[in-house]
Amino acid sequence: MKRHEEADDYLGLRRRFFDGEGSLHIDRHKSTVQIRIDNTFRRAVQEIRSFVGCGTISNRGRAKPHYKDRFRLTISNHVDVLRILEGMRPYLIVKGERLML
């Protein structure tokens, strides 16, 4: 695999991570949109934040006592959300249709 192909694969992998683990939260009443990515592995969420260059990470705690802590990356700046979604669009399978709305 050539170096640029490896870079494309790495970028695509992060974008596909959002497709499976993330959520696109749209509040039509408040006219807001957020990207949210939850995971029990804090480093994964930190890597994505570093990659996109924005957002805040919070510890969402445990849904049940025997579950692991969940960490959430939230991106709520409208300009950042649009920039990120445009960059991810070609890689999305599950959420691709929702972006067309």
Secondary structure, DSSP 4 states (H G I P E B T S, - for coil): --HHHHHHHHHHHHHHHHHHHEEEEEETTTTEEEEEEEES-HHHHHHHHHHHT--EEEEEE-SSTTSPPEEEEEE--HHHHHHHHHHHGGG-SSSHHHHT-
